[in-house]
Amino acid sequence: MADTPKRQGEGDVAVKRRSETEKPKRFKVLVHNDNYTTMEFVVLVLMKFFQKSETEATHIMLTVHHKGQGVAGVYSKDVAETKVQQVVAFAQTHGHPLMLSTEPDSA
């Protein structure tokens, strides 16, 4: 049999390689210590905005108190930034200077 020339697009399949989908970066929400916000208020915030049990919230609050900061949770960037804004606004309306921030999670 003689080789017959292939028409363009006949017999060959174009394969487009997929790049690996990267997991979105995660961000830690950090609670910072200050000399004015009460421990009880920090526990309340951790329970209300970060769905922590009273025991978990107390542990995080004590970490903040002793080490200067503690991790309230790890979220996508948008969720982490929204939680920071919500908590800071809530704290301000209750007369507390509570500060939170976000940073990329290394884990």
HELIX and SHEET records of a PDB file:
HELIX    1   1 MET A   39  PHE A   50  1                                  12    
HELIX    2   2 GLU A   54  LYS A   67  1                                  14    
HELIX    3   3 LYS A   77  THR A   93  1                                  17    
SHEET    1   A 3 GLN A  69  SER A  76  0                                        
SHEET    2   A 3 ARG A  26  HIS A  32 -1                                        
SHEET    3   A 3 MET A  99  PRO A 104 -1                                        
END                                                                             
